[in-house]
Amino acid sequence: MARFQQWFYVFDDNRPVPVVVRSYTEVDFDELIVIQSETFPPPYPPEQWWNKEQLMQHVTLFPEGALCVEVDGVLAGSITSLIVDYDPLQPAHSWADTTDNGYIRTHKPEGNTLYIADICVRPRFRKLGLGKWLIQSLYHVTVEQGLDRLLGGGRMPGYHRHADEMSAAEYLDAVVQGDLKDPVITFLLRCGRTPIGVAAEYLEDAESCNNGALMEWKNPFRG
């Protein structure tokens, strides 16, 4: 199994900064957990941060989908995925069921879809656009694995401000139409993801009212 490694530059204002997206390993676990705590502060439930047992499952069951990004040698973020057998005619699901609560023992090598279990970037590095690079790295994995699509459920952290006046589906449509902006959904749109619907009770998340925006990227080589 070939480890993922891609070197390139991002820009901090006008200064090029060396970056590498690579597979994460056991030596990264402690720092990855710290990154989770910085990325998902309260009111996000701390028990939903990665633990070492989950991370070990990631690098054991599907190391090709467990990636991190370093900036000048400093670990700045990560993205984790698994392969699932997704039926577009039955799109509703929850994060917990699909990812086995983050342990990814639901990984199916014979499946048709690369599923994002998590993405996180340290706040102090977010201006560098690393989240977009991490997602694009999984586009490479999607193609290399010969899968139909990349799929994931995005948080809708702005929805709680509008929940009294519109449904989650209406909120998603308003963001796609440009009438509203959402820090997660708008970011995913900029990354090339396309919304396909809303999953209720997707994730325990008060800001999203427990909804998730299902968003995909189709493998252009799969027709």
N, C-alpha and C positions, 0 to 999 in steps of 0.2 A: 504494500500500500504506500503510494507516494504521498509525502506530506505536502500540504499546501504552503506555498511561500511566494509572495509577490512584493517586490520592492518598487517604490515610486516616491514622488514628492507631492506634498500639499503645500499650500501657501498660508503663512501667518502674516496677514497684511501683504507686504510685497516680498517677504523673505521665504525662499524655498526651505522646507523642512523635510528631512528624510523619514519615511514611514515604511513599515513592513506589515502586511497582513499575513499571518501564519497560523498553522495549527497550534492550539494550546495543549499543554501537557500537564502532568501532575505537579511539576515544579511551579506552575503558575497558579495553583488553586487558591492559596492564601490571598494573593493579590486580587484574583477574580472576585472573591467574596467581598473584599473591601470595596471594589469598584461597584458591586451590586448595592452596597449600603449607601454609597455616594450618589448613585444614579436614581435610586428609588427610596428617597427619604419618606418619613411619615407624611401623609396618612397611609402610604403604601404599607401593607402588612409585612413586617420583618421576616416572618416565617416563610414568605415567598421568595426571599433571596436564595441563591444557590447555596447548597451545603456540599461538603467534600464527597459524600456518597453519590450525590447526583452528578457532580463533575466527573467522578471516576466512571460512572456509567456512560457519560458522553464520549469520553476518549476511548472507551472499551468497545461500545456497541457501534458507534458511527464517528470515528475520528475525522473522517473527511468533512463532516458538517460542524465541527467544533473549532471555531476560528477566533483569533484575537488580533488586535492591532497595537503596534508599538510606535511611539513617536520619540525619536532620538533616544531609543533604548528604554523608554518608560512605557509600561503597559497602560493603555488608555481606554480600552473597551473590548467587547467580545460579542460574538453572535453564535447561537447554537441552533442546530436543526436536526431533523430526523426524516426518514422516508416513511410516508403513510400511503395507504390505498384509499384515495379520495374519490367519492362519487359526486359529481357536480349536481345531480338530480336530488341529492339529499345533503344540502350544504350545512345544515345546522349541526353544531357540535360545541363542546366546551374545551377550553385550554387544558383543564385537568385530565379529562378523558383522553384527549388526543395525544398529550405528551406524557401520560402516566405521572401526572403531578411533577413534571420536570425530570423524572428518572429515565425517560425515553425507552423504557422496556417495551413500548408499543412500536418501536422501530421495525419496519418491514422492508428488508432489502429488495423484495420483489414488487414493491409498491410503485405508484405512478406519479407521486407528488413529493417535492421537498417542502417540508413544513418548518417554519421558523418558530422555535420554542421561546427564544429570547434574543433581544438585542439591547446593549447598554453601552454608553459612552460617558466617561467622566465629565462632569459639567465644565471643568476648566479647559477641556479640549474640544468642546462642541463647535466652536467657531471654525474649526478646520475641516468640517464636512466629513468626518470619519464614519458616521453612521451610514451615509450613502455609499461609501467605499466598501463597508462591511456587507451591505446588502448586495452590491454589485459582485462581490466575491462569491456569494452564494448563487448568483446567476451563472457564474462559471461552473460551479458544482452541479447545478441543475442540468446544464448542457453535457458536462462530462459524464454524469450518471445516466444520461439518456432519458430523463424524466419529462413528463408532460408540462409541468408547471412548478413554480414556487408559490406557496400559499402561506398566509398567516393571518391571525386576528390582531388588528391594531387597537390599542386603547383609544378611547374617545374622551380625553380628559376635559374638554370644553363642554361636553354635553350637559352636565349637571346644571349649568347656568341657563339652559334652554328647555329642560325636561318638562317644565310646566306648560310650555307652549307648543311643543312638537314632539313627535315620536323619534326614536333613535334613527329610524330609516330616513325620516324627513331631515333630521340634522345632518346625516351623512350626505344626502343629496344637496343640501344647502352648501356644504363645504366643497363638494365637487363642482357646483355651479359657480363658486367664488363669492357667494353671498356671506359666508362665514369662513373663518379660519380656525383650524384646530392644530395644535402643535404636533400631534402625532399623525393624523390623517393627511394633513397638508404636506408634511415631510415625506410620507410614503408615496403620495402622488408625484412629488418631485423626483422620487427614486424610480419612477416608471411602473409603479404598482397600480392596478385597476380594481376598483371596488366591485364586489359581486353580491353584497348583501350584509345584513347585520345578524349576529348571533346573540340572542338573549341569554343571560346567565352564563356568559362566556368566561368571565373572570371576576373574582371578588375585588371590586374596584369602585369605590364610592363616587369618584369623579365621573366615571363612565356609566354610572348607574348599572354596573355589572354587564354592560354591553360590549361587544367587540365588533369592529368593522372588518369583515372578511375581504382581503385584498390579495390579488394574485398577479403573477407575471408569467405569461405563457412562453414556453420554449419555442423560439421562432423556427427551429429546425424540426419540430414535431408535427407541423401541419395543423 
